[in-house]
């Protein structure tokens, strides 16, 4: 597995998709991890430029697209938006962490700048795939206890399998915060 010397993380051509995911939320978690890996490239494209990490206008565009795609896929649009807000927040965790690392250790900073347009195409594909996984795991995610157990299995095994560093593990926790739906006051489990 190749390691990116600038970030100390594996490149996005890692084992995601080549090893059977653990647990019933494994496929969803693998896509979340893949999206976190793409965040490394977003950081590379922005570092040393005027492009801000926080881009509220772009975030609202993404969330509007998520609402539309979720509705079309039969997924609760508000639940999808909450999930994708977590994805955006997790991406910022990665970007800010990498910016801090590269600022403190300029020798680790990227020397090339990926095309943000191509990265956004990859993120759009992942959005579609993630919405499909939200749909296919809907029944499980409505059961808080079972979902929590399956999420812990998937996230833990994914973090180990992908050898996520502390920064990416923190981002993974943030990104999966809204996966399991809370118990409703009506007592639905």
N, C-alpha and C positions, 0 to 999 in steps of 0.2 A: 504494500500500500504506500503510495507516495505521500510525503509530508511537505507542506509548504513551509520553507525555512523562515519566511517573514512572519508567519502567524503561529507556527508550531502546531498547526492543525492539518488533518488530512485534506487533500483536495476533494472536490465534489465528486470525483470519480471513485469514491470509496466503495465500501461494501453494501451501501444501501441498495436494496433490490436483488442482491445476490445471495443473501442468507434469509432463510424463512424467518419472518418476524415472530417474536414470542407474544402470545396472548392475542385476544380478540381485537385489541386496539393497536396491534403491532404495525399494520399497514399505515394507519393514520399517523402514528408516532414517527415512522420512517419518513413520511412526507414532511412532517414538521421538522425533523432533523435535516432533511434535504434543503428545506427553505432556510434554516439557520445557516447552512453552509453557503447558500447563495448570499446571505447577509455579509459574509466575508468579502465577497466580490463587490457588493454595493459599497462597503467601506473602502475597498481599494480604489473604486472609481471616484469616490468623493474626497479622499484624503489629499490634503494640499491644494484643494480648490475652494471656490466660494460656495459650493453646493452644501447646504446645511443637512445635518442628520435629521433634524425635525423639519418636516415639510407638510404642515397641516392641509394645504390645498391638495397635494398629491394623495395624502391619506384619505381625505374625504372622497376623492375620485375612486380610489380603490374600494372603499366601503360601499359606495353607490353601486359599483359593478358587482360587488359581493351580494348586495341585496337583490339585484336583478337576477344574477345567476342562481342564487339560492331559491328564489321564488320559482324559477323555471325548473329547478331540480326537485321541487317538493320539499325543500328544507326550510324550517322556520327562519325567515330573514333576520329577525332580531338575534336569534341564537347564533346564526352564522356571523353576523356583524360583531357580536361579543367575542367569538372565537378569533376572528381576524383582527380585532383590536389587540388581542393578546399576541398575535403573530407580529403585528407592527411594533408593539412595545418590545417584544423579544428581539426583533431585528435591531432596534435602537440600542438595546443592552449590548449586543454584539458589536455594533458600530462604535459606540462610545468606548467600550473596552479596548477595541483594537486601536482606535485613535489614541487613547491614553498610552497603550503599549508602544505604539510607533513613535509617539512624541518623546517618551522616556528613553526609547532605544531606536534612534534613527536608522541604525544599521539594519534593523528588521523591517523598516518601512517598505512598502511596495515600490518597485522601480518602473512598473508599467501600470497603465490605467485601463481596465476593461471598459468596454462600451456599455454605458448604462441602458441604452435602448435594447440591446441584446439581453441584458440581465432582466429587464422588465418583461420581455417576452417569456423568459424562463419562469418568472414569478407569476405571470398570467396563466401559464400551463399548470403550475403548482396550485394556483387558486382553484382552477377547474377540478383538478384531481382531489384536492382537499375537500371541496364541497361534495363530491361524489362519496368520499369516505365518511363525511358527516352523515350523509343520507344512509349509507349502508350500515352504520353503527348506531343509528338513532335509537333503536330499541334498547340496546345495552346502555347507552349514555343516559337513558331515562331511569336507570336503576342505580342510584347513587353508590350503594355499597359494592355491588358487582363491578360497576364502572371504575371505582376508585382502585379496587384490587387489580383489575385488568390494566388500568393506566400505569400503576406502579410497576407491574411486570413488564409492560411494553417500554416505558420510559427508562427503567433501570437497565434492562437488557440492551436497549438501543444505545444508551450512553456508554455502556461497557463495550459493546460490539464496535461502536464507532470511535472509541477511545476519546470521547469528548473531554476537553479540558474544563477547568473550573468555570471559565467564562461561558462556554457553550452549555454546560450543565445548568447554570443559573438561567440562561436564556430558555432552555428547554422547559424548566419549571414554569417560567413565565408564560411560555407559548402554550402550555397544556392546562393552564389555570381554569379555563371555561369548558374543557372537554366534557366533564361529568356535570350533568344538570343537578342542581340542588333539589332536595326534597321539598315539594310544594306544601303549602300550609293545609291543603286538603287531605294530606296524608298519603298521596299517591307515591308509590315506591316502584 
